[in-house]
């Protein structure tokens, strides 16, 4: 399916991914009584934060993220990912970590789990993520950096 103005969009794949993310979040909430916020789970796995989630479960959840991507790669076959330079990835990771601490959670915790529970804090946080992302892309495009064109 081709969307006007977005020739590389894959709406059916996005729908499938969204369904799987929602299912995983629902299973974690119903099965373990925990929100599937990746930053909180990563904090628990590394021992930075304490919660009722066993550390082994936190590590299994985190290991499932790249293993799931590898599974998709194995099934889809022809896929050529591209990444930023390692230094840029480290700086971006540190900024994301600081943001998750400041915002009391990450996009997965607020955007997926918090929104589905109609949490006011998550509604504000998700709106902030979206506005900041849209503004960043608009500024970068205005500077001629050709982001999302």
CORDAJO-V147352 format. One record per backbone hydrogen bond with DSSP energy under -0.5 kcal/mol. CO is the residue of the C=O (numbers start at 1). NH is the residue of the N-H. Records with the same first field share a line. If there is no record, write none. Layout:
CO->NH + NH
This chain:
3->6
6->3 + 9
10->14
11->15
12->16
13->17
14->18
15->19
16->20
17->21
18->22
19->23
20->24
21->25
22->26
23->27
24->28
25->29
26->30
27->31
28->32 + 33 + 34
29->33
35->37
36->38
37->41
38->42
39->43
40->44
41->45
42->46
43->47 + 48 + 49
44->47
54->58
55->59
56->60
57->61
58->62
59->63
60->64
61->65
62->65 + 66
63->67
64->68
65->69
66->70
67->71
68->72
69->73
70->74
71->75
72->76
73->77
76->78
77->79
85->89
86->90
87->91
88->92
89->93
90->94
91->95
92->96
93->97
94->98
95->99
96->100
97->101
98->102
99->103
100->105
101->104
106->110
107->111 + 112
108->112 + 113
109->114
110->115
112->116
113->117
114->119
115->118
119->123
120->124
121->125
122->126
123->127
124->128
125->129
126->130
127->131
128->132
129->133
130->134
131->135
132->136
133->137
134->138
135->139
136->140
137->141
138->142
139->143
140->145
141->144
146->148
